[in-house]
Amino acid sequence: MASGHDHFAALVGDTPLLELNRFAEGLKLGARILAKIEYLNPAGSIKDRTAWGLIRDAEESGQLKAGQRIVDLTSGNTGIGLAALAAARGYPSKFYLRNTISDDKLKLLQHYGAEIVLIDNSVFLEPGAIHAIIDRVRRENPDAYYTNQRANPANPRIHFETTGPEIWRGTEGQIDIFVAAVGTGGTISGTGRFLKAHNPEVKVVVVEPGPASVPSLETPYPDAIEGVHKVTDVEPGYLPENFDASVVDEVIVTETAQAREFVRILAQREGILAGTSSGAVLFAASALARRPENAGKTIVAIVADSGERYLSPPKLGPALAEKSARAPFSDAPA
């Protein structure tokens, strides 16, 4: 009798690289673009790798005990990966999220049995907000295991161990440029370190949102690229500790409208329905592929998750504050 995989985590990783031939042909690009299709991880995003890295490390070190609650601040995808793994391994879970997170992601968290706490997006604009919110998460959950995805070295380590080697093998070492977005910094840092360790000439590029796509005091609820953060011109302490700026060679700026347009192009030319962060990454990859000096080169772009997580209308407007106060998802059944 043939044996199958014996646990959820065995399904994480080994996602395919897809050459975007019709995409590149339609845009008249001079370089090859290979998309790393990360929504084929078991819970639907590249953050399944992060989740497994965090939980594996905590179990092996003895920090995570049987039946202990897992808790973190998340933009959705890491929480979903953690919630799925927690369910598979017998841990309860609880996550704090901006109240602008898509309803699709919130429903996924609910289905995995996670408890959800929504925080008004305007709170994140206050000085020192991130660390104040993290302090709140720790204070309100003294007996839980805080996975600390922003600063836990297990996050970039799992990408050094898996994402980087998979890309290197999949391109037979013939990668010239790697493009990704920054959420917690784990993907770009761990993968970038691996690739540069094997070939220092590999260029690592970050895509970040432009001014119109970033919350501000004047516009606390912009049409943002969910889970994609700025890495330039930000206040001290805003960047996650896991983000290693030393591996980054260039930062390319895009707005949400451009990211959505590239999501549409990818879907209609390649049949791949990606999330908005992937649209932003493909915008940057395409800009790089148009440069004469990159003609004939190989660019690998991260397609982090599926567009199915963003089919609900974006959440815009101050009415969200009232919704957050009601905490409609906080009583989700365990």
N, C-alpha and C positions, 0 to 999 in steps of 0.2 A: 504494500500500500504506500503510495507516494505521500511524503510529508509536506505540509505547508508551513508558512511562517507561523511562529509560535506566539508573537505578540505584536501589538500595534506599531511599536517603534521599528520593527524589522521592515516595515513598508516605507520608512522615511528615506528620502534620497534616491540616487540613481535616476534622476529625471532626465528626459531627452533634450538634446540640442537639435533645434529645427532651423534649417537654413531658409531664410525668408526670401525666396527667389522672386515671386510675383510682387511682393512688397517692394523689393529693391528695384525691380524692373520698372514698375509703375512710377516710382519716384526718381528714376534715372540716377541711381546711386553708383558710385565707382568702387565701393568696397563691399565685401560680403558681410551680411549681418546674420549671426546665429543667435536664436532666442533660446534661452534656458527656460524650459516650460515648467515652472515651479508649482503651478496649481495642480499638478499631478501627484503631489504629496498627499498622504491619506486624509488630512483634514483641510486640504485645499490651498496651501500657500507655502512659501519659503520659510515662514516662521515655524513650521512643524520641525524643521531642523533645529532652530533656536530652542524651541520648547523641549525637544529631546535632549539637547546638550545641557540645558539648565537642570532638568529633572534627573538625568543620568548622573551628573556631577553631584547633585545634592544627595541622591541615594547612596552613591559610592563613598561619599565623605561622611555619611551618617547624620547629616544636617536635617534631612527630611525623614520623619518617622512615619510608621504605618498609620494610615488614617488621618494624618495631619492636613490641615487646610493649606492650600496653595493660594497665594495672593500676589497681585502686582497691579501697577498702573500700565495701561496698554492703549494702543490705537486700534485694537480689534484683532488683528491677525495673530499676534503672539498669544493673546488671551484665548483665541479659538484653538490654537495648537496646544496650549497648556491645558485648556478645559478638556479637550479630547483625550490627551494623554492621561490627565488626572482621572477621568472616567474609566479609562482602560486599566489603570493601575490602582484604583480604589481610594483616590484622594478627593475630598471635596474641594471646590475652588470658588474664588471670589475675585472680581476685577473692577477696577475703577477706570472710567472712560469719560472722555469729553462727550457732552450731549449732542455733538454734531456727528457722531459716528453713525454710519448708515444703519437703518432698521434691519437690513439683511444680516449684518454682522451681529447685531444684538439678538436676533432670533436664533442664529446659529449657537451663540453662547447659551441661550436658554435651553436649547435642545440638548446640549451637553450637560445640563444641570448646574451651570455656574450661577452664582449670585452676582448681580450687577449693581453698581453704584454709579450714577451719572453725575458729572460735575459740569457746571455751566462753563461754556467756552471762554467767557470773559474773565474767569478766575485765572486762566493761564496767562493772561496779559499783565498780571500784577508782578511787581519786582520780586524776584526769587521764587516765583510761583511753583516751578517744578519741584524744587527741594521741599517747599512747604507742603505740597500735596503728598510727596513721598513720606514726609514725617507724619502726616495724617494717616496714611495707609498703615504705617507701622504701628502708630498709636492705637488705632481702632482694631488692630488684629494682633495683639501681643503674643498669642500662642500659635500664630500661623507661620508658615515658611514663606518669607518674602523672596521671590525669585530674582528680583533686582536686575531685570534684563538690560537696563541702561549701563550698569557698571560691572556686572558679573562676567569675569573673563571666560567662563564656559560658553558664552554667546559667540564671540569671534572665534573661539577655539573650534567649535563644531563646523564652522565654515572653512577654517584652515584644514580640518581633517576630511571634509566631505565635498563641499561646493567647489573649492579650488581644484582638488585632484580630479574631480569629475570633468571639469572644464578642460583641464590640461590633457587628460586622456582623450576626451571627445574631440579635441582639435589636433590631437597628436603633437601637442606642443606648439602648434602654429597659430597661436593667438597673439594679436598685436595690441588690441585695445579691449578693456573691460569696462562696462558701463552699468551703474546701479544707482539707486536712490539711497538716502540715509533716513532710517527711522531711529534705531538704537545704535547704528554704526557697526553692528556685528557682521553683516554680509560684506560690506565694502572693505572693512578692515581685515577680517580673517581671510577672505578670498584674495584680496589685493596682496596681502603679505605672502601667501602661498605662491601666487603667480610671479611676483617679483623675486622671490627666493629662487625660482627656477629659471627666470629670465628677467633680469633687471630692466630690460628695454620695454617690457609690457607697460603700456600706458593705462592708468586707472583714472576713470572719469566719473565724477558725481554730477547728478542732475538735481537742481534745487528749484523751489517755486519762486516765481517773480513777485513783485510788490502787490499786484492785484490779487494774488492767491494766498496771501499771508494775513492772518488776523491782526488787526490793529485796534487802537482805542476808538478810532473813527469808524472802523468796519470790523466789529468783532466776529461777524458771521459771513466771511467771504465764501465764494464757491471755491473751496480749497481742494488740493490734491491730498486726499486722506492718507495719513501715515507717512507723508514725505515732508521733511523738515529742511529749513535753511541751515547752511553750515558756514556762511560768510556773514559778516556784519551782524552778529548776534551778541547778546549780553553775556558776560562771563557766567559760567555755570549752566548755561542753557544747553550746550552741547553734551551729549551723553559721554560718560567716561570711556566707553568702549570705542568711540570714534577715533581712529588713528589718522590724523590729518597728514602725517608724514608719507602715507602711501598714495595720497591723492595728487595727481598731476594737473588736473584741470577741473573747474566747476562750470557747468553750463546751466543757464537759467531758462525756465519755461513757465508759461502760464497755464492755468487749468484748461482754458479753451483749446489751447494747442495740444495738450495731453489728450483731451477727449477726441480731437480730430484724428490723432494717430491711433487711438483705440478703434475708431471707426474704420480707418484704412486697413489696419491689421485684420479686423474681422471680415471685411469685404474682399480682401485680396488673399488671405491665407486661411480663413475659417477659424481663426483663433480669437476667442472672446476674452480679452484681458482687462484687468482693472486699470484705473486711471494712473496709478504710479507707473505701471508698465507703459502706458501711453507716453508719460513724461520721459521715461528711459529711452523709448524708441524715437522720440523727437530728438533727443541728444545724440543717439546713435546715428540717426539719419544726417544730422548736421555734420557730424564727424565724417560720415561716409561721402559727403559731397566735397570735402576738401581735396584738392588735387594731390597733396602729399600723402593722402591715405588711399589712393587708387590701388586696388588689388589687395589691400590688407584685409585681415579678418577681425571683425568686431563681435564680441559676445555681449548680449544684452539680457539682463534679468527680467523675465516676465514673472513677477512675484505672486500674483493671484489672478483669479478669474473675474471677469466683468459681471458675473452673476451676483457678486456681492455688492454691486452698486446699481442695481436696477431700480431701486426706490429713488424718488426725487431727492436731490441734495437738500440738506436741512439749512435753511437760511432764515434769519430774522430773529428779533428779540423775543418772540413768543416762546422760544425754546426755554427761556428762564423759568417760565411758569411750569412747563412740562418737566423740567429737571426737578423743581421743587416737589412735584407730585411723585417723582421717582417711580414711574409706571412699571419698570422691570425689576425693581428691587425685591419684590415678593415672589419672584419666579420659583416654582416648586423645585426642590432639590432632587 
